Amino acid sequence: MPPRIYLDHAATSFPKPEAVALAMVRYLNDYGSAPGRSATRVGLEVQRVIDRCRQRLAALFGASRPEQVIFTLNGTDSLNLAIHGSLKPGDRVVTTVWEHNSVLRPLHHLQSTQQITVDIVPPNGQGQTDLDAFAESLKTPARLVVLNHASNVTGVIQPVAEMARIAREAGALVLLDAAQTAGHVPVSLTELGVDLIACPGHKGLLGPLGTGVLVLAPGIEKELQPVRQGGTGTASESAHQPATLPDRYESGNLNAPGIFGLEAALATSEKTLSDGVPDLLIRQFISGLQQLPGVIVYFPEAHRVGVVSASFDRIAPQVLATLLDEHFGIETRAGLHCAPRAHAALGTLEEGGTVRFSLGHTTTAEELDLTLEALAEIAAAM
């Protein structure tokens, strides 16, 4: 088998820093106590690591207090808490064609069950949301605006600060899906002007699967209802869900092994997080793709994270991804990437989507050169 070349970082980052697995094993072998459920010396040490992870995330996302960082099951869980917790029957939501099914499906469910209204703003020709259409959509009052920071299909970064300004002036809450940008570009509550940031821990933050984060702007807890009630280890004498942060939203045991791993990832990589994949590396790869016959790269000139989607003449995306994997050890992702409206906008929905090459912190120029050579070999054989 050829050496493994991993170009599926948009799904989950790999490899993780060595410290991630060591921290998770350390928790399982040496600690084992549930955070918030034990006042023993070991239990308090577990809580200190959880608190330290929360502090690192607050600093990364521009939260003024660590308590504004809520741990969730994953990025999808973060988005569900933000969407279900902020909407009431009859509310109106504005969103975009670039959203992932983690946004589209909760909204569709609430359309069916709570009669909310959802307006989806069209794109412009550069892979971003049409700002004029976005502003026009907010002339009608909306409770919530949901924005994808960077598409998991095209990698194009959206003008979030400008969109958030328009939304705030219209009186709407702004939820940012930072699944593809957290750990790659700066993502700040205050600098972007958003109210909620949702992201997983296992992508650009380099943590393990099963970890997620929802970051709240000050005072948003008054607007956001918890969607899960239960034990928090605090105020146990009352049947009421605690009103204090983060307990209001963290019923049940946290994924302590996962948070230990996430804290280790943040500690190990905090100097490189938000630097992302070097733009020169991305540009060189796109340039190489464009030199291949019959290749369409979507929005090659756009400001982006390290996510590149392409279509190849005479070969279906799933077939190409299989050939790359089985014959060259190159792992990509083909298909619709859980973003059907994005592919409809690209015109790739009916043909089964695209092949997505997603670069990560560990991707090298040599790996990309080998990928281009493999693509050229496949194209020559077609």
N, C-alpha and C positions, 0 to 999 in steps of 0.2 A: 504494500500500500504506500502511496506517496505521503509525504508529510502533511499533517492536517493544517489547512489554512481556514481560519474561522472568520467569516464575513457576515455574521448574523447578530451583530451586537445590538441592533435595534430590537431584537427579541429578548435577548439577555446577554449581558457582558460575560466574556470568557477569554482567558482565565481570570479568576479572581486573585487579588493579592494573597500571598501565602498566609498572611496574618488572619484572614477571614476564617478559614477552616480551623486554624489553631485556636482562635477565640471561641468558636462554636464547640469544639471538642473540650476545651477548658471548662466551659459552662457545664456541659453534660457530665464530665468526669469529676470535676472538683467542686461544683456549686450545687446545681439542681434545685435550689429554692425558687419559689414563685415570687416575682417582684410584687411588693405591696401586701404580701400575705404572711410575711415572717419578720419578726423583730430580732431574730438571732443575728450574730455577727456575720454569718455567711449570707443571710437574707439581706442585710443592710449593704453588704458589698455588691450583691447583685443589683440592688436598687441604685447604687452609685454608678454602676456602668450604664444602666438605663438612663439615668439622669445626664450622664456625660454625653451619651449619644444624642439626647434631646438638645443639649446645649450646642453641640456641633452643628446640628441641623438648623437650629435657630440662627446661628451666625451665618450659615451658608445661604439661607433664604431671607435674611433681613428681618427676622422676627425680633421684636423688642424684648420678649420674654420667652424662655424655653417652654413654658406652659402652653404657648400658642401652637406648639408642634404636637400633633395627634398621631399616634401609631395606629396603623390599620393592617389589614390582611395582605394588601397589595395595592397597586395603583387603581385597579378597577373598584376595589372597596372604597378607596378614598373618594373617587368620583361619585360613587353611589351615595355615600354619606353626604357629600356636598349637594348633590342634586335632590335626593329625596328629603334631606333635612331642611332645605331652604324653600321648597315649593309647596304651595297649597292648591286645592282645587280651583280651577279657573285661571291660574297664573299664566303669564306669557313668557316664553324663552326665545332668545335669539342666539343662533349658533351658525356654524359654517359647514361647507361641504367637506372640509378637510378632517372632520372629526372621526375618531375611532369608534367602533361599536360599544366600547365602554361608556361612551356618552350617548350614542344614538339609541341604544337599546333601552337604557333607563328612561330616556325621554319618550320613546315610543310607548313604553309601558304606562307612563303617566298620562300620555295622550289618551290611552284606552281606558284607564281606570279613574283618572282624576280630572279629565277634560281640560288639561292644560293645552295651550296653543304653542306650537313650535314653528318659528320662521327660520329657514336655512338660507343664509346669504350666499350669493354666487361668487365665484372667483373672478379675478382679472386674468389677463393673459400671461402674467409672470409668476404664477403659482401662489399668489397671495389672495387674500379676500378683497373683494372690491370695496374700497373704503366709502365711496359715494353711496353704494347700495347699503352698506352697513349703517351709515349715518341715517339714511332714509328709513331703514327698518326700525330705528330707535325713536323716530318721531311718534310712534305708537308706544305707550308705556309698556315696559317689560320688567319683570321681577328679576330675571337672571340672564346673564350673557355667559356662554361657555365658549372658550377660545382654545384652540390647539396651538401651542407655542411653535412647534415645528412638526410638519407632517411626517408620519411614520412611513409614508409611501415615497414622497419626493425629497424629504429633508429640508424643504424651504422654510425659513424662519418668518413668522408673521410679524407685522408691525404692531405688536401687542400694546406698547405704551400709548400709541395714538388711539388704538381701538378702545383701550381701557378709559382714556380721557373722555372719549365720546360717550361711552356707556355710563360713566359716573355722572356726567352732566345731564344725562337722561334719567338718572335716579336708579339705575340697575346695579345689582351686585355682579361682580365679575369673578368667574371661576376659570383658572388657568390650568390646562392639562399640560404639565411639563414632563411627560414621560420620556420624550426624546431630547430634551434640553438640559434637564437637571444633571449636573456633573460634566456638561460639555460647554455651556455658555452661562454667563451670570443670570441668575433667576432670583429677583428680589421683590418682595411685597411692595416696598416703598418706591423703588426705582421704576417698576413697571406700573404701579398704581392699581394693583389687583387686590381682591378681597380674600381669595382662597387659592392656594396652590396645591395641586394633587400630583403625586408622582410615586412610582415604585422605587424600592430600594435596590433592585437587582439589575438595573440597566446602567446608566452612566455613573451612578453612585457606587457601583462595584460591589454591592452587598449581595446577600443570598436571596433566593426566591422566597416568597412568603412574607416579605416585608413591604410596607407601604407607609406613606406619610401624607397627611393633610395639614397644611399650615394656614392658620387663621390670622387675618389682620385684627388689630385691637377692636374689641366690641362686637365682632361678628358672631360670637357665641350667643348674643341676644337674638340674632336672626336665624340661627341654625339649630334646628331641633335634633336631638339624638335619635337614631333609628334603631338602636339596640339598648336594652336596659338589663341591669343585672348587678352582680357583685363587682365592687371596685376596691374593696379593702378599706374603704373610708365611709363615714357616716352610716355605719351598719345598723344603727338603731332605727333608721327611718326607711319606709317603703318608697320614699321619693328618690328619684335619680339625682345624684349630686349635681349642683349647679356649677361647681368649681372646675377649672381646667387643670389637667386634661381629663379628669375622672368623668366628666359629663359624657364623653364619647368613647371611653375605653373600658366598657364593661367586659368582664371575663378576663382570663389570663392572657397576658401579652405573649407573643412569640419570643421568649427570652433568648433562646439559642440564636434565632435570626437577628435579633437586635444586638447581641454580642458581636455577631459577625459584621453587621452594618457599622457598628461603632469602630471596629477594627479597620474596616475599609476606609471610613472617613479619616481616622487617625493616620493611616498609612499614606493616603492619597490626597490629603487636604491641600497640599501645595500645588497639585496638578488639576484638581477638580475645577471646573469652569474654564479651563484652558481648551479642552476639547481636542478633537483631531486636528492636526495642523492643516490650515487652509491650503497650503502648497501641495500637501499630499493628496487632498481631495481633488484639487484642480488637475494635477498630473494624471490621476486616474481617469477623470472625466475626459481629458484630452485623449488619452489612450483609447478609451471606449469609442470616441467619435471617429477615430481613424479606422475602426473596423467596418467592413462592408455591411450594409443593411441594418445598422443599429440606430435606434432613437433613444437619446438620453433626455429625460424630462427636466426642463428648466435648467440647462447646464450653467447658465451665467448667474443664477440666483444666489443670494446669501443663504447659506445652508449649514446644517450639521453634517456629519459624515454618513448620510443616507443618500444613496443614488439608485434610482429606478431606471430600468432600460427595457426596451422591447427589441427583439431580434427577428429580422425577416426570415421567414421559412422555417422557424422553429418555435414551438410552443414554450412558454416560460417554464412549465413544470418539467418538460423534457430536458430543457437546457440545464435546469438546476440539478436534475438527476445525473446527467452526464458529468457535470462539474464535480459532483460529490463522488460518484462511483469510480471515475477514471482519473481524477486529478486531486481528490481529497479536499476540494474547495466547497465550503459550506455557505450557501446563500439561502434566500427564501423566495419562493415563487408563489404567485397567487394574488389574492385580493387584500391580504394583510389586515383583515378585519376592518377595512375602510372602504366600503362599497361606493359611497358617494364620491370619494376622491377618485376612484377609478372611473366612475361614470363621467366625471369632469375631464379626465385625461383621454377618454375614448377607449379605454382598455378593459372595460367591464366584460364585454361580450367575448373577448379573446382570452379570458382567464387571468387577467391582470398583467403583472410585469415580473421580471427578475429583480430582486432588491439586493444590492450589495451595501452592507452597512458596516462601516469602519469603527474601530474602537481605540481606546487608549494604547493598546499594545500592537495595533496594526503597523506593519513595516512596509517600506517602499518595495523591498524584495518580494514580499507576498503579493503586492498589487501587480508587480511586473509578471510574476508567474501566473496570476489570474488572467492578465491580458494575453499572455502567450497561449494559455489553455483555450481561451475564447477564440483566438485566431486559428488555432488548430481545429476546433470544432467547426468554425465557419468555413474553413477550406474543405472540410469533408462533406459539407452539405450539398 
